[in-house]
Amino acid sequence: MVERAVSRPWASALFQGRRHVVALTLSGPDAAERRAAFVQGIEEAEWSLSGHFVADISIDCRRPVPAGEWVELSALTIEDW
């Protein structure tokens, strides 16, 4: 379940895009296994976004919570000219 999703504009001297933060809760008896599968390799994954590319993505927080597993990630997407 998406607990929180925030996106704000980002720009440098040469590029513009958005910085995203997404917080998820995974629940169920296999939540820990699903969290591990989700975060494994996420930083090296290839992403396909129309008109943008993922310049950076990282897991900022992951921990067990009473409802299951908490994952918070951040990503920087850049407009692809």
Secondary structure by P-SEA (a helix, b strand, c coil): cccbbbbbbbbcccbbbbbbbbbbbbbccaaaaaaaaaacccccbbbbbcccccccccccccccccccbbbbbbbbbbbcc
